[in-house]
Amino acid sequence: MAEQASSFVRDWIASNIRNDPARWDARLDDWAADEVEKLRAAAKTAGLDLSDPELDGDVLHDEIAAAIECLSGDILSEVRGL
């Protein structure tokens, strides 16, 4: 099941974490927490076991925060022409 959850998480983050100018003023932790809730709801709808370690809220928060930071770095690079 962990492999299925892991694939789900990876695919969900790739499909759903996007540049959102409305979120630029939000704190990273708040943005990531909002996305964790969305991901866990989607995982539940998909029939995944939410007790799977791959779907742990803290783990997801770290993964999503890293994705947002990576996205933010890409945006800054584009803006600065790097």
Secondary structure, 3 states (H helix, E strand, C coil): CHHHHHHHHHHHHHHHCCCCHHHCCCCHHHHHHHHHHHHHHHHHHCCCCCCCHHHCHHHHHHHHHHHHHHHHHHHHHHHHCC
